[in-house]
């Protein structure tokens, strides 16, 4: 996104690998649905839904939908059904960057307050929050150092930190650390995609069959992921201490970094496609 309204343009790349959980997205949708439909008739509700749906669609690069008529108009059942379905996707379909912009609009439109949204983001361990300044509302992205210093449930600060760790290890020519971080990226992504508490303290290997069913990635990419995870456990200094020298070179490390980033983009892009989800 080249022209954000709430984010600083320099912060946009920082949120490329940020993960806002499906649990929070679903909660936000339910809470917004309650407020949109509170004490109003169906015609007012569909008009409100139309505004919210179109703001989401615009951020996602989709065509907006013009709702014909006025508040006294009679709408067909199909019109209500379409808006209901689109409303349920309004938050779930957005990338994290788009969601940060969308939540800013919801705050300014007074559907949510800054305190409410910040409280929900904090519980979800997100790395951004909102701040009301003299120049208006802005989304603030926390620096990597602050994220790494925090105590977070299940011991992982998020994909953004792990990918930054991969880049740092590559720059330092610590290729076994690159392998370790890339495997952690895949494990973290798999836990988020499955989204159930019972896998959070398990190793990727132990729940990989479940992830294979839940993932939107093609089979060969999933095979590559488990190969990298297994390699972490056998490569010297990648998963365990060893007296042997690591047998991973720079070319392989660069490939690991770029493949991990690409897999994250592909998984979440496909996972957000409603037609591809059960």
C-alpha positions in Angstrom: 0.0 0.0 0.0 1.6 3.2 -1.2 -0.8 5.7 0.3 -2.0 4.7 3.8 -4.0 7.1 5.8 -3.4 5.9 9.3 -0.1 4.1 9.0 3.2 5.8 8.4 4.3 4.7 4.8 7.7 3.7 6.3 5.8 1.3 8.7 3.9 -0.5 6.0 6.6 -3.1 5.1 6.9 -3.9 8.9 3.3 -5.3 8.9 3.7 -7.4 5.8 4.3 -10.5 7.9 2.3 -9.5 10.9 -0.5 -11.9 11.8 -3.8 -10.8 13.3 -5.6 -14.0 14.4 -8.8 -15.4 12.8 -10.2 -15.4 16.4 -9.9 -11.7 16.6 -11.2 -11.1 13.1 -14.2 -13.2 13.9 -14.8 -11.4 17.2 -14.5 -7.9 15.5 -17.0 -9.0 12.8 -19.5 -10.2 15.5 -19.1 -7.1 17.6 -19.5 -4.8 14.5 -22.5 -6.8 13.4 -24.2 -6.3 16.7 -23.6 -2.5 16.6 -24.7 -2.1 13.0 -28.0 -3.9 13.6 -28.7 -2.5 17.1 -32.2 -0.9 17.3 -32.6 -0.3 13.6 -34.9 -1.7 10.9 -33.6 -3.9 8.1 -33.4 -1.1 5.6 -31.2 1.0 7.8 -29.1 -2.0 8.6 -28.5 -2.9 5.0 -27.5 0.7 4.3 -25.0 0.6 7.1 -23.7 -2.7 5.9 -23.3 -1.3 2.4 -21.0 1.5 3.7 -18.8 -0.9 5.7 -18.7 -3.5 2.9 -17.6 -0.9 0.3 -14.9 0.5 2.5 -13.5 -3.0 3.0 -13.8 -3.8 -0.7 -12.1 -0.6 -1.7 -9.1 -1.4 0.5 -9.0 -4.9 -0.9 -9.0 -3.5 -4.5 -12.4 -4.9 -5.3 -15.3 -3.0 -7.0 -17.7 -1.2 -4.7 -21.4 -2.1 -4.8 -23.9 0.7 -5.2 -27.1 0.1 -3.2 -29.9 1.6 -5.3 -32.8 3.4 -3.7 -33.3 5.3 -0.4 -34.1 4.3 3.1 -37.7 3.8 2.2 -36.8 1.4 -0.7 -37.9 -2.2 -0.7 -35.0 -4.6 -1.2 -35.2 -8.1 -2.5 -34.2 -11.0 -0.2 -31.1 -11.7 -2.4 -29.9 -8.1 -1.7 -30.0 -8.7 2.1 -28.3 -12.1 1.6 -25.5 -10.6 -0.5 -24.8 -7.8 2.0 -24.9 -10.3 4.9 -22.3 -12.5 3.2 -20.1 -9.6 2.2 -20.3 -8.1 5.7 -19.0 -11.4 7.2 -16.0 -11.1 4.9 -15.3 -7.4 5.4 -12.7 -8.0 8.1 -11.6 -11.5 7.4 -10.6 -10.9 3.8 -8.2 -8.1 4.5 -4.4 -8.4 4.9 -3.0 -7.0 8.1 -2.0 -3.8 6.4 -5.4 -3.3 5.0 -7.0 -4.3 8.3 -4.9 -1.6 10.1 -6.3 1.0 7.7 -9.9 -0.4 8.0 -9.9 -0.4 11.8 -8.8 3.3 11.6 -11.9 4.0 9.5 -14.1 2.1 12.0 -12.7 4.2 14.8 -13.2 7.5 13.0 -16.7 6.4 12.1 -17.3 5.8 15.8 -18.2 2.1 15.5 -15.3 1.3 17.9 -13.3 3.5 20.3 -9.5 3.7 20.3 -9.4 2.1 23.8 -11.6 -0.8 22.7 -9.5 -1.6 19.6 -6.2 -1.2 21.4 -7.4 -3.6 24.1 -8.4 -6.2 21.6 -5.1 -5.9 19.7 -3.1 -6.2 22.9 -4.9 -9.4 23.8 -4.2 -10.7 20.3 -0.5 -9.8 20.8 -0.5 -7.6 17.7 2.4 -5.3 17.1 0.4 -2.2 16.3 -2.0 0.1 18.1 -3.8 3.4 17.6 -3.1 6.8 19.0 -5.1 9.9 18.9 -2.8 12.9 18.2 -3.2 16.6 17.5 -3.0 15.8 13.8 -5.5 13.0 14.0 -5.7 9.2 14.4 -2.6 7.2 13.6 -1.6 3.5 13.7 1.6 3.0 15.6 3.8 0.0 14.8 6.0 -1.3 17.6 9.7 -1.8 16.7 11.1 -5.3 16.5 13.3 -4.7 19.6 10.2 -4.0 21.7 8.4 -7.1 20.4 11.4 -9.3 21.2 11.6 -8.0 24.7 8.0 -8.8 25.5 6.7 -11.9 27.2 4.2 -13.5 24.9 2.0 -16.5 25.2 3.4 -19.8 23.7 6.9 -18.2 23.4 6.7 -16.7 19.9 6.4 -12.9 19.3 5.0 -13.4 15.7 6.1 -14.0 12.2 7.3 -10.5 11.8 10.0 -11.0 14.5 11.0 -14.4 13.2 11.4 -13.2 9.6 13.5 -10.2 10.9 15.6 -12.8 12.8 16.1 -14.7 9.5 17.3 -11.6 7.8 19.6 -10.7 10.7 21.1 -14.2 10.7 21.7 -14.1 6.9 23.4 -10.7 7.1 25.7 -12.2 9.9 26.4 -15.2 7.7 25.0 -17.5 10.5 23.4 -19.9 8.1 22.4 -22.5 10.7 20.5 -19.8 12.5 18.8 -19.0 9.2 17.6 -22.6 9.0 16.5 -22.5 12.7 14.5 -19.3 12.2 12.9 -20.5 8.9 11.7 -23.7 10.6 10.2 -21.5 13.4 8.4 -19.4 10.8 6.8 -22.5 9.3 5.8 -23.8 12.7 4.3 -20.5 13.8 2.4 -20.1 10.6 1.0 -23.7 10.9 -0.1 -23.1 14.5 -1.9 -19.9 13.4 -3.6 -21.5 10.4 -4.9 -24.4 12.5 -5.9 -22.0 15.2 -6.7 -24.3 18.1 -5.0 -24.2 21.6 -4.1 -27.9 21.7 -1.3 -27.5 19.1 0.3 -24.4 20.6 2.8 -26.3 22.7 3.4 -29.1 20.2 6.2 -29.4 17.6 5.3 -29.0 14.0 6.1 -32.7 13.3 3.5 -33.8 15.8 0.6 -32.0 14.2 1.8 -31.7 10.6 -0.9 -34.1 9.3 -3.5 -31.7 10.7 -1.8 -28.7 9.2 -1.6 -30.5 5.8 -5.4 -30.7 5.9 -6.0 -27.1 7.0 -3.4 -25.5 4.8 -4.1 -23.9 1.5 -0.6 -24.6 0.2 -0.1 -27.1 -2.6 1.3 -30.5 -1.6 4.8 -30.0 -2.9 5.2 -26.8 -0.8 4.0 -28.6 2.3 6.5 -31.4 1.6 9.3 -28.8 1.4 8.2 -27.3 4.8 8.5 -30.6 6.6 11.8 -31.3 5.0 13.1 -27.9 6.3 11.8 -28.7 9.7 13.5 -32.1 9.8 16.7 -30.5 8.5 16.7 -28.1 11.4 16.9 -31.1 13.8 19.8 -32.7 12.0 21.9 -29.8 10.8 24.7 -28.9 13.3 24.0 -25.8 15.4 20.5 -25.3 13.7 18.5 -27.2 16.3 21.0 -28.7 18.7 24.6 -28.2 19.9 27.2 -30.0 17.9 31.0 -30.3 17.5 30.6 -30.6 13.7 30.6 -27.6 11.4 27.2 -26.6 9.8 26.8 -28.0 6.3 24.6 -25.2 5.0 26.0 -22.6 2.6 25.0 -19.0 1.7 23.1 -20.0 -1.5 20.9 -22.4 0.5 20.4 -19.9 3.3 19.3 -17.2 0.8 16.9 -19.7 -0.7 15.5 -20.5 2.7 14.8 -16.9 3.5 13.1 -16.1 0.3 11.1 -19.3 0.3 9.9 -18.8 3.8 8.7 -15.3 3.0 7.0 -16.5 -0.2 5.3 -19.3 1.6 3.9 -16.9 4.2 2.5 -14.6 1.5 1.0 -17.5 -0.4 -0.5 -19.3 2.6 -2.2 -16.2 4.0 -3.3 -15.0 0.6 -5.0 -18.3 -0.2 -6.3 -18.7 3.3 -8.2 -15.4 3.1 -9.9 -16.4 -0.2 -13.5 -17.4 0.9 -13.9 -19.6 -2.1 -11.0 -21.7 -0.9 -12.0 -22.1 2.7 -14.5 -24.8 4.0 
